[in-house]
Amino acid sequence: MLMLRASVLEGHFESLRSEIILWSGSAVVIDIMKSLNPASAAGTTTQPTDMITSELWKDSAAPGDTPVSLRVRKFAEHHEYHDVFLIGVDGDVLFTIAGEADLGTNLNDGPYTDTGLGRLFRTLMESGDDMVAMSDFSLYPPSNNEPAAFLGAKVISDGELLGVYAIQIPEQPINEIMQFSAGRGDTGETYLVGEDRLMRSTSRFFEKSTVLRTEVSGATLEAALRGETGIDTVDDYRGVPVYSAYQRFDFEDIHWAVLAEQDVAEIRAPIIRVRLWLLGGVFLSAMIVFVLRHMLVRVVLPSSIAAL
């Protein structure tokens, strides 16, 4: 169960990486970037006021999408991204799908500089041209302060750096991978934990999200974060004894622990039932032997002796 979930999760993120690379170099994204920030190709700075008056910028969050921005919107909806961003070389957020408060702000000196999106932008601007970067889940104020992770790559056209293409990774697809319940009984679950010891996926035992809200501790978690793999018995985040299988998941600069656990009581229940059946069988056999012995001693033998 553990290795399967980790493998599916790896496939999910590798798919995201491939899509980021494809779209950051696509004509669609490059055309939008040039339309929104034509001065970037000349090496000058576009002011936020210029972006706000852009027809394409206004259409990006309105029903009357231009054909180009509509393609990006449909792409985002198809892949269930919460948002797609185009960020200029100076940190200006030029284009988004969701049209939240981050649109039109600057990630170098604006109100969202210290968010996951701001950190992603600076990482990419300081990186090589072929690098894909990810920012781990953190609370993101423009999205109602909900947990958000970001993945992005540079947008380059004919050797000219135009900015950054990024997506806001939703929690739900990760939860669907981790919460797949076939063969896990009533108490089995697989979940992710970050290096800050907070969950990166939602527990199956809670209706509301536990991402960045539930803290986890224990020997198997620490071993997983060290890069070890194995299985042990520990008390989980609910204080319940569980069998815990563990390993680490690595993607870009992200390191999460993958824990697959099931209550000790549920796993041992069949063993206990078998033992009870065996004990019952032994007791029944002993009773039969006792009754037969009693009949032999008190009935059969006296009758045999009297017949002599």
N, C-alpha and C positions, 0 to 999 in steps of 0.2 A: 504493500500500500504506500509506504513512504517513498520508495524509489519511483513508483509510477507517478505519484503526484508531483514530485520534484521534476521528473522528465517532462510532464505536460506543462508545468510552469515555465521550464526552460524554453520549450517550444513556443509558448505564448510570447515571451520576451524577445526571442530571436525573430519572431514574426514582426513584432513592433519595430525592431531594429531595421529589418529589411524595408519596411514601409517608410520609415524615417529617411533612410538613405535614398530610396526611390523618389519620394516626394520633394525632398530638399533640393534635388537636382532636376526636377521636372519643369517643363516649360510653363505649366500652369502657375506654379509657385513663383517662378522667376518673373513672369509677366505681371503678377499681382504686386510683387515687391517693387518692380520698376515703376509701375503705375502709381503706387502709393508714395514712393520715395525716389522720384526721378533724379533728385540731386545727389543721391548716394553714389551713383556711378561716376559723378564728376568729383567726388571726394569732398563735397560740402555738406553742411548740416541742414536738415529740414526741421523747422520749428513745429512744436505740437499744434500751434494754431493753423499751420498749413495742412496738417493731417485732418483736423476736425472739419475743414471745409471741403475735403476730398469727397467727391460723389461716390467713389468706390468704397471709401471708408464708411460713409453713412449707410450705403446699401448693404454692407457686410453684416449688419445686425437688423436689417429691415426686411419686410416681405418682398420688396422689389429687388431681389438680388440681380447683379449683373451675371451673365452666363459664366464668367470665370469664377467669381466668388461662389456661385451656386454649386459648381462642381466640387469645390473644397467643402462646402457645407454637406453635400450628399455623401462625400467620402467620410467626413467625420461622423455622420449619423450611421453610416453603414458599419463602421468599426466601433461605434459606441464610445467615441472619445467625448469627454466633457467639453473640451475646447481645443481649438487649433490657433496657434499664434504665428504671426510674422513680426519679427523684431528687427529694427534698423541697426546699423553698425554702431550708432551712438547710444543704443539702449531704449529708443522710443518704441513702444508697443504700437505698431502700425495697423494691425489687422487681427481681429478675433472673430470666432463664430458666435460665442455666447454674448458678446457685447457687455461684459461686466465692467466693474469699476477700474480694472487694470488697463482697459483700452485707452490709449492716448497718454499714458503715464510713461515715465522714464525709469528704467531698471538700474541705472547707475546712481541717480540721486533723487528718485521719486519715493513715494510712500511705500512701495513694495520692493525696495532694494534688497531687504533682508529676508525675502520669501524664497521658497523653493525655485520659483521661476527666475528670480533675480540671480540666485546662485548658479542655476543652470546656464544662464546667459553669460556670466563672467567666466565660468569654466570653459565654455566653448570658445569664447573670444581669446582666451589664453592658450588654446589648444592648437594642434595641427589641423590641417584642412580636412583630413579624412576621419576625424574623430566623431563618434556618437557619444553623447553624455546623458546621464540620468541623475535627477535630483530625487532623493528619497522622500517618502511621505512626510509631510508636515502640514500644520494648519495653514490654510490659505484664505486670508480675509476677503478677497473679492468673491469667493465662492462660499459665502456665509460661514467663513472660518471652518469649513469642513476639511478633512484630510485630503491632500492632493499630492501626486507625484508627477514629475515632468520628464519628458524625453525629447531630445532635440539634436539638430545637426546644423552646420553652417550652410548658407545658401551662397553658392559661387557660380558666376556666369562669365565664361571666357577669361578665367583667371581673376575676375574682379569679385571681391567680397561684398555681398549685398546685405547680409545680416544673418539672422537665425530663424530656422523653422522649428517649431516645437509643438508638442501635443500635451494635453493634461490627461494623465492616465486615470481612468475611473477605477474605483474599488471593486465594483461588481464582478467583472470577468475574473479577477483574482479569487474572489470569494467562491464563485461557481466552480473553479478548479479545486480549491481546497475543501469545499463542503460536499463534494461528490460522495454520496453516502452508501453506495452499493458495497455490501460485504463488511460493513463496519459495526453492525449490531446497534444497540440502543445508545451506547456511550462512546463509540469510536469517533474520533475526529482528527483532522490534520490542519495545522495552522502555522502561520508565519510570525516570527518575532524579530524585531530589529536590534541593532547593537545598543540602543537605549533601553532595551528590555521591554518595549511596548509592542503590542500586537500590530502586525501589518495585514492581517486578514481577520474577518469577523468570526467569532466562535459560533458553532452551531447551537449552543445552549442559550444564546441571547438573541432577542428579536432586533434590538438596535445595534448599530455598528460598534465594534470594540476596537477598531483601528485607532491607535494612539491614545486609547482610553483605558485599556486593561494592561496592567503590568504583570510580567511573568518572571519567575525565578526558579532556580533549581539546577541540579548538577547536570542534567541532560542538556539544558539550554546552554550552559556555559561551555560544555564540551562541544556542542554543535558550532558555536561561534568561534571556537578555536580551530575549527576545521575537522573535528573528529566525527566518526560515525559509529553508531552502536545502539544498544537497547539496555534499559535499566528500569528499576522500579522507583518512582518518586511521587511526592504529593504535587498535584498540578495546581494551577492558578485558582481552582475552586477549593483547594484543600483536600482533594479526594485522591487516595492512592491509585496510581495508574501505571500500566506498563508503557514506557515512553521510548519510541524509536526516534533517532535524531540524525541529522546531517546538516551541512551548510549549503546555502544557495548563493551563488555569486553571479552578479551581472554588472558590467562596468565597474563602478566603485561601490556598488551596493553589496552588503553582506547580511543575509538574513538566516536565521535558524529555521529549519523545517522540522516540526515535531508532529509525529503521528502517535496518538495515545488512545488507550482504552482502559476503562475502569478495571482494576484488579478483581473486584467482586464479580463483574460480568464474565471475565475470562475464566475465573475459577469455578463459577457456578456449575458448569457441566461436570467438572472433576468432582465437585462435592456431591452432585446427584449420583454419579457412578459409585462413589464411595458408599453412599447411603444404601444404594441398591445392593452392593456387595455385602455390606454389613447386615442388611436385611436378609440376604440369601444365606449368609453364614448362620445367623440366628435361627432362621427357619429350618436349616439343615440340622442344627444342634437340637432343636425341639423334636424333630422327627426321630433322630437317633435316640433322644431321651425317652420318647414314647415307646419306640420299639424295644428299647432295653427294659423299660418298665414292664411291658407286656411279656417279654421273654422271662424275666425274673419272677413276676407275680402270677402269671397265667400259664404260659407254655411249660415251664420247668415243673411247677407243682403238678400239673396234669400228667406229664410224662412219668413222674415219679410215682404218682398214685396208680398209674396203669401197670406198673411193675408188680 
